[in-house]
Amino acid sequence: MKVKYIFMLAVGFIATATLNSCKKAELTTFTQIKIPTSSPIQPGNISGFVKGTLVTGETYTITADVTVKKGDTLYAQPGANVIVKNNSQVNIQGVLKLVGTKDQPVYFNSDSNKPGTWGGFQCDTAQAITIIWTHVDNTGGPDASGSARGTLKVKAAINVDIEDSWFTNGQDDLMALSNGAKVTILRNTISSSGSTDGEGINLKTGVTGTVAYNVIFSQAGSGVKLETSSSKPFPQTEVNVYNNTLVSNGWRRGSAEPGRAVSVGVNAIGHIFNNIIVNDYHGIELFDDGDIAHTTYGNNLFYATVDTYADLVDPTLKINIRDGFYPPSGLGKPQPTDLISKKIGDKDPMFVKFDGTVAAPNGFPNTNDFHLQSTSPAFSAGNTQYNLDLGAYTSDGKGNKH
């Protein structure tokens, strides 16, 4: 009997482990991570080749470009503060781990605290990227040709994990990730980035993973853009895009190339559910060159605080925002599970605080609170494969923590 009991215990343990392994991995927590203090970097000016640990409570000043070589790691402990001068950038060929906490974020900002005044993280050949509870502000300073640089660029089949962080006032793409990167982009706030161009989250050429519970406000181009390579259609980009709040995006490029809350094209696949889309130039656009047969979408809320708004590039052109929830130029169609506003007040998501911004310049201050009031129609309207509710702030505590 004892042998039988042990056998049944073992079977039960295996079954439980198997069941748990099949659950959708959505949330990760880093509260227990202890960044080692080995190889601490001394506070003060840094430049050139760098590796080691940026220490809690210390301030570092980057005075010229820094590079983390392949095989090396740059850590940041909670509360490390980095000031960047002289339009410098951070080049990552090895590993980047910025791991703050809610109470002690990591900070990267320029000395002038003005949009477009440092070069961001250029990580095309990096080995791994982790950014947790970190402020990254005022990136996009011009390169040698005068073009704005993206905030975070990766062109490698590596793990990219970006969670609970803030990205503000960049000048071009905020995240440009490609070439098979495996992405986990959860619960971040992206605000007022892209001068006259630039996507919030630009995923291309075989990227796979999840984009969820993010707030993207006033991006010049699209909030989330999915594409595969036009010359190499496989492996495909395939990303779950759910429970994001996307507000006032896509206006600074004008009607020639309006930005979208979410776009899917060039043989990419998207699974787009439970998002709140408000005052974006276009809502969800599925281009005819995307893999529309395998793209799925629904349970998204679309709202506009005004009926029409003037195009920023051509002010004589009046844009009917509701006509662009699913723009006629795309193949996307309203779904029975969508909540679609027919007029002002109808299907209002009822943010705690929203100033009604439609179009705004780069660097526009975001003083809004996109949490939902208790009577919001976004509650209990979700596809439960992802969440019961819509938007980045959900009632189950899984959503955005900002």
C-alpha positions as CSV (number, residue, x, y, z in Angstrom):
1,M,0.0,0.0,0.0
2,K,2.9,2.4,0.8
3,V,4.4,1.8,-2.7
4,K,1.0,2.5,-4.3
5,Y,0.6,5.6,-2.3
6,I,4.0,6.9,-3.3
7,F,3.2,6.1,-6.9
8,M,-0.1,8.0,-6.8
9,L,1.7,11.0,-5.2
10,A,4.2,11.0,-8.0
11,V,1.6,10.8,-10.7
12,G,-0.3,13.7,-9.0
13,F,2.8,15.8,-8.8
14,I,3.6,15.2,-12.5
15,A,0.0,16.0,-13.5
16,T,0.0,19.2,-11.5
17,A,3.4,20.3,-13.0
18,T,2.1,19.5,-16.5
19,L,-1.0,21.5,-16.0
20,N,0.9,24.5,-14.6
21,S,3.3,24.4,-17.5
22,C,0.4,24.7,-20.0
23,K,-0.9,27.9,-18.5
24,K,-0.2,31.1,-20.5
25,A,3.0,32.7,-19.2
26,E,1.9,36.3,-18.9
27,L,3.3,37.9,-15.8
28,T,6.8,37.9,-14.4
29,T,7.9,39.4,-11.2
30,F,11.3,40.6,-10.3
31,T,10.9,41.6,-6.7
32,Q,13.2,38.8,-5.5
33,I,16.0,39.5,-8.0
34,K,19.3,40.5,-6.3
35,I,21.6,42.3,-8.7
36,P,25.1,41.3,-7.7
37,T,27.4,43.9,-6.3
38,S,30.4,42.3,-7.9
39,S,32.4,44.6,-10.2
40,P,30.7,47.7,-9.0
41,I,31.2,50.7,-11.3
42,Q,32.4,53.7,-9.4
43,P,30.1,56.7,-9.5
44,G,31.0,59.7,-11.6
45,N,31.9,60.0,-15.3
46,I,31.9,57.0,-17.5
47,S,32.6,56.4,-21.2
48,G,34.2,53.9,-23.6
49,F,34.0,50.2,-22.8
50,V,31.9,49.5,-19.7
51,K,30.9,46.4,-17.7
52,G,29.8,45.7,-14.2
53,T,27.1,47.0,-11.8
54,L,25.6,50.5,-11.5
55,V,25.0,50.6,-7.8
56,T,21.9,51.6,-5.8
57,G,21.7,55.3,-4.9
58,E,24.7,56.3,-7.0
59,T,24.7,58.8,-9.9
60,Y,26.7,58.2,-13.1
61,T,27.3,60.6,-15.9
62,I,27.9,59.3,-19.4
63,T,30.1,61.8,-21.1
64,A,30.7,60.0,-24.4
65,D,29.4,56.8,-26.1
66,V,29.7,53.7,-24.0
67,T,29.9,50.1,-25.2
68,V,29.3,46.8,-23.5
69,K,31.3,44.2,-25.4
70,K,30.0,40.7,-26.3
71,G,30.3,38.5,-23.3
72,D,30.1,41.4,-20.9
73,T,27.1,42.6,-18.8
74,L,25.9,46.0,-17.7
75,Y,23.7,45.7,-14.6
76,A,21.8,48.4,-12.9
77,Q,20.6,48.0,-9.3
78,P,17.3,49.6,-8.1
79,G,17.8,53.4,-7.7
80,A,20.8,53.8,-9.9
81,N,20.7,57.1,-11.7
82,V,22.4,57.7,-15.1
83,I,22.7,61.2,-16.7
84,V,23.8,61.3,-20.3
85,K,25.7,64.2,-21.8
86,N,26.9,65.2,-25.3
87,N,24.2,63.3,-27.2
88,S,25.9,60.1,-26.3
89,Q,24.5,56.6,-26.8
90,V,24.7,53.2,-25.1
91,N,25.9,50.4,-27.4
92,I,25.1,46.9,-26.2
93,Q,26.9,43.9,-27.8
94,G,26.6,41.8,-24.7
95,V,23.9,41.8,-22.0
96,L,21.9,44.7,-20.6
97,K,20.0,44.3,-17.3
98,L,18.3,47.3,-15.8
99,V,16.3,46.0,-12.9
100,G,14.6,48.7,-10.8
101,T,11.7,48.3,-8.4
102,K,8.4,50.1,-8.0
103,D,9.9,52.1,-5.1
104,Q,13.3,52.5,-6.6
105,P,13.3,52.7,-10.4
106,V,16.4,53.0,-12.5
107,Y,16.8,56.3,-14.3
108,F,18.3,57.2,-17.7
109,N,17.9,60.8,-18.9
110,S,19.9,63.5,-20.5
111,D,21.5,66.4,-18.6
112,S,19.2,68.9,-20.3
113,N,16.0,66.9,-19.6
114,K,14.8,67.9,-23.1
115,P,13.4,65.7,-25.9
116,G,15.9,64.3,-28.3
117,T,19.1,65.0,-26.4
118,W,20.8,61.6,-26.2
119,G,21.2,58.5,-28.4
120,G,19.3,55.8,-26.5
121,F,20.2,52.0,-26.4
122,Q,21.6,50.7,-29.7
123,C,21.5,46.9,-29.2
124,D,21.5,45.5,-32.7
125,T,24.0,42.7,-31.8
126,A,23.1,42.3,-28.1
127,Q,22.9,38.9,-26.4
128,A,20.0,39.7,-24.1
129,I,18.0,42.7,-23.0
130,T,16.1,43.1,-19.7
131,I,14.6,46.5,-18.7
132,I,12.4,46.4,-15.5
133,W,11.0,49.4,-13.6
134,T,13.2,51.9,-15.5
135,H,12.7,55.5,-16.7
136,V,14.1,56.1,-20.1
137,D,13.5,59.8,-21.1
138,N,14.4,62.2,-23.9
139,T,16.1,59.9,-26.3
140,G,16.4,60.3,-30.1
141,G,19.3,62.7,-30.4
142,P,20.5,63.0,-34.0
143,D,23.1,60.6,-35.4
144,A,26.1,61.8,-37.6
145,S,23.7,62.3,-40.6
146,G,21.3,64.4,-38.5
147,S,18.6,61.7,-38.3
148,A,16.9,61.0,-35.1
149,R,17.9,57.7,-33.4
150,G,15.5,55.2,-32.0
151,T,15.3,54.6,-28.3
152,L,15.8,50.8,-28.2
153,K,17.0,49.0,-31.3
154,V,17.6,45.2,-31.5
155,K,18.4,43.2,-34.7
156,A,19.0,39.7,-33.2
157,A,17.2,36.5,-32.2
158,I,17.5,37.2,-28.5
159,N,15.2,37.5,-25.5
160,V,14.0,41.1,-25.0
161,D,12.1,41.6,-21.7
162,I,10.7,45.0,-21.1
163,E,8.3,45.5,-18.1
164,D,6.8,48.1,-15.9
165,S,9.0,50.9,-17.4
166,W,8.4,54.4,-18.7
167,F,9.6,55.8,-22.0
168,T,9.0,59.4,-22.8
169,N,9.9,62.1,-25.4
170,G,11.8,60.0,-27.9
171,Q,12.2,61.2,-31.5
172,D,11.8,58.1,-33.6
173,D,10.8,54.5,-33.0
174,L,10.6,53.8,-29.3
175,M,11.2,50.1,-29.6
176,A,12.4,48.7,-33.0
177,L,12.9,45.0,-32.5
178,S,13.6,42.6,-35.4
179,N,15.3,39.5,-36.8
180,G,13.6,36.9,-34.6
181,A,13.7,38.6,-31.3
182,K,11.5,36.9,-28.7
183,V,9.7,39.8,-26.9
184,T,7.9,40.2,-23.6
185,I,6.6,43.8,-23.4
186,L,4.3,44.2,-20.4
187,R,2.8,47.0,-18.4
188,N,4.9,49.9,-19.7
189,T,4.0,53.5,-20.3
190,I,5.1,55.1,-23.6
191,S,4.3,58.7,-23.9
192,S,4.7,61.6,-26.4
193,S,7.4,60.0,-28.6
194,G,8.3,60.4,-32.3
195,S,8.9,63.9,-33.6
196,T,7.3,63.6,-37.1
197,D,7.7,59.8,-37.4
198,G,8.3,56.7,-35.3
199,E,6.3,53.8,-34.0
200,G,5.8,53.0,-30.3
201,I,6.5,49.3,-30.7
202,N,7.8,48.3,-34.1
203,L,8.2,44.5,-34.5
204,K,9.5,43.0,-37.7
205,T,11.2,40.0,-39.4
206,G,10.2,37.1,-37.4
207,V,9.6,38.6,-34.0
208,T,7.4,36.6,-31.7
209,G,5.9,37.2,-28.2
210,T,3.5,39.3,-26.3
211,V,2.6,43.0,-26.0
212,A,0.1,43.5,-23.2
213,Y,-1.1,46.0,-20.5
214,N,0.9,48.9,-22.0
215,V,-0.3,52.5,-22.2
216,I,0.8,54.2,-25.5
217,F,-0.1,57.9,-25.6
218,S,0.6,60.5,-28.4
219,Q,3.0,58.5,-30.6
220,A,3.9,60.1,-33.9
221,G,3.3,56.9,-35.9
222,S,1.5,53.7,-34.9
223,G,1.3,52.4,-31.3
224,V,2.1,48.8,-32.3
225,K,3.2,47.8,-35.8
226,L,3.7,44.2,-36.9
227,E,5.5,43.2,-40.2
228,T,7.6,40.4,-41.5
229,S,10.3,40.9,-44.1
230,S,9.0,41.5,-47.7
231,S,12.0,39.6,-49.1
232,K,12.0,36.8,-46.5
233,P,8.4,35.9,-45.6
234,F,9.4,33.2,-43.1
235,P,9.8,33.0,-40.1
236,Q,6.8,35.2,-39.7
237,T,6.3,37.9,-37.1
238,E,3.5,36.7,-34.8
239,V,2.6,38.6,-31.7
240,N,-0.3,38.7,-29.1
241,V,-1.4,42.3,-28.7
242,Y,-3.9,42.5,-25.9
243,N,-5.2,44.7,-23.1
244,N,-3.3,47.8,-24.2
245,T,-4.6,51.4,-23.9
246,L,-3.7,53.3,-27.1
247,V,-4.7,57.0,-27.1
248,S,-4.1,59.9,-29.5
249,N,-1.6,58.2,-31.7
250,G,-0.7,58.6,-35.4
251,W,-1.3,62.3,-36.0
252,R,2.1,63.8,-36.6
253,R,2.7,62.1,-40.0
254,G,-0.5,63.4,-41.7
255,S,-2.8,61.7,-44.1
256,A,-0.1,60.5,-46.5
257,E,0.9,57.9,-43.8
258,P,-1.4,58.1,-40.8
259,G,-0.5,56.2,-37.7
260,R,-2.6,53.4,-36.3
261,A,-3.3,52.1,-32.8
262,V,-2.3,48.6,-34.2
263,S,-1.3,47.7,-37.7
264,V,-0.6,44.3,-39.3
265,G,1.1,43.9,-42.7
266,V,3.8,42.3,-44.8
267,N,2.9,38.6,-43.9
268,A,2.8,39.3,-40.2
269,I,0.2,37.7,-37.9
270,G,-1.5,39.5,-35.0
271,H,-3.9,38.4,-32.3
272,I,-5.4,41.7,-31.2
273,F,-7.9,41.6,-28.3
274,N,-9.2,43.6,-25.4
275,N,-7.5,46.9,-26.3
276,I,-8.9,50.4,-25.7
277,I,-8.4,52.7,-28.7
278,V,-9.3,56.4,-28.3
279,N,-8.6,59.4,-30.6
280,D,-6.1,57.5,-32.8
281,Y,-5.9,58.7,-36.4
282,H,-6.7,55.1,-37.4
283,G,-7.7,52.3,-35.1
284,I,-6.9,48.7,-36.3
285,E,-5.6,48.4,-39.8
286,L,-5.0,45.0,-41.4
287,F,-3.2,45.5,-44.7
288,D,-3.8,43.2,-47.6
289,D,-0.2,42.0,-47.6
290,G,-0.5,40.8,-44.0
291,D,-1.4,37.2,-43.1
292,I,-5.0,38.1,-42.5
293,A,-6.1,34.4,-42.7
294,H,-4.3,33.7,-39.5
295,T,-4.8,37.1,-37.8
296,T,-7.5,37.2,-35.1
297,Y,-9.1,40.1,-33.4
298,G,-12.1,41.3,-31.4
299,N,-13.3,42.6,-28.0
300,N,-11.7,46.0,-28.7
301,L,-13.2,49.3,-27.6
302,F,-13.1,52.3,-30.0
303,Y,-13.9,55.8,-28.9
304,A,-13.5,59.4,-30.1
305,T,-14.0,62.5,-27.9
306,V,-14.7,64.6,-31.0
307,D,-16.4,63.8,-34.3
308,T,-13.7,65.3,-36.6
309,Y,-10.3,66.7,-36.2
310,A,-8.0,68.6,-38.6
311,D,-5.1,66.8,-40.1
312,L,-1.9,68.3,-38.7
313,V,0.0,68.4,-42.0
314,D,-3.0,69.7,-44.1
315,P,-5.3,71.5,-41.7
316,T,-7.9,71.9,-44.5
317,L,-8.5,68.1,-44.3
318,K,-11.0,67.2,-41.7
319,I,-10.6,63.6,-40.3
320,N,-13.7,61.7,-39.1
321,I,-12.1,59.6,-36.4
322,R,-14.9,57.1,-36.2
323,D,-14.6,56.3,-39.9
324,G,-11.0,55.3,-39.2
325,F,-11.7,52.8,-36.3
326,Y,-11.3,50.2,-39.0
327,P,-10.1,52.3,-42.0
328,P,-11.5,51.5,-45.4
329,S,-8.0,51.2,-46.8
330,G,-7.5,48.0,-44.7
331,L,-9.2,44.6,-44.5
332,G,-10.2,44.8,-40.9
333,K,-13.9,44.7,-40.1
334,P,-15.9,45.6,-36.9
335,Q,-16.4,42.4,-34.8
336,P,-19.6,41.5,-32.9
337,T,-17.6,41.5,-29.7
338,D,-16.2,45.0,-30.3
339,L,-17.5,48.1,-28.4
340,I,-17.7,50.8,-31.1
341,S,-18.7,54.4,-30.4
342,K,-21.3,55.8,-32.7
343,K,-21.3,59.3,-31.2
344,I,-19.7,61.3,-28.4
345,G,-20.6,59.7,-25.1
346,D,-21.4,56.3,-26.6
347,K,-19.0,53.6,-25.4
348,D,-16.9,56.2,-23.5
349,P,-14.3,54.1,-21.6
350,M,-14.6,56.6,-18.7
351,F,-11.0,57.2,-17.9
352,V,-10.4,58.6,-14.4
353,K,-8.8,61.7,-16.0
354,F,-8.4,62.5,-19.7
355,D,-8.0,66.0,-21.1
356,G,-9.4,65.0,-24.5
357,T,-6.2,65.4,-26.4
358,V,-6.5,64.3,-30.1
359,A,-3.2,65.5,-31.7
360,A,-0.3,66.9,-29.8
361,P,3.4,67.7,-30.5
362,N,6.4,65.6,-29.5
363,G,7.1,66.0,-25.8
364,F,3.6,66.9,-24.9
365,P,3.1,66.4,-21.1
366,N,0.9,63.4,-20.2
367,T,-1.1,64.4,-17.2
368,N,-3.8,61.9,-17.9
369,D,-4.9,59.0,-15.7
370,F,-6.1,56.1,-17.9
371,H,-7.4,53.9,-15.1
372,L,-11.1,53.2,-15.5
373,Q,-14.0,54.5,-13.4
374,S,-16.1,51.8,-11.8
375,T,-18.9,52.1,-14.3
376,S,-16.7,51.8,-17.4
377,P,-18.2,49.6,-20.1
378,A,-14.7,48.1,-20.5
379,F,-15.2,46.0,-17.4
380,S,-16.3,42.4,-18.1
381,A,-16.2,43.0,-21.9
382,G,-13.0,41.1,-22.7
383,N,-12.1,37.9,-24.4
384,T,-11.4,35.8,-21.3
385,Q,-8.6,33.9,-23.0
386,Y,-6.7,37.1,-22.3
387,N,-8.6,39.0,-19.6
388,L,-12.1,39.6,-18.4
389,D,-11.7,43.4,-18.8
390,L,-10.4,45.7,-21.6
391,G,-7.4,48.1,-21.5
392,A,-4.2,48.3,-19.6
393,Y,-5.8,48.7,-16.1
394,T,-7.8,45.6,-15.2
395,S,-9.7,44.6,-12.1
396,D,-7.7,41.4,-11.5
397,G,-4.5,43.2,-10.6
398,K,-2.6,41.8,-13.7
399,G,-2.5,45.1,-15.5
400,N,-0.4,48.2,-15.6
401,K,1.1,49.2,-12.2
402,H,1.7,52.9,-13.0
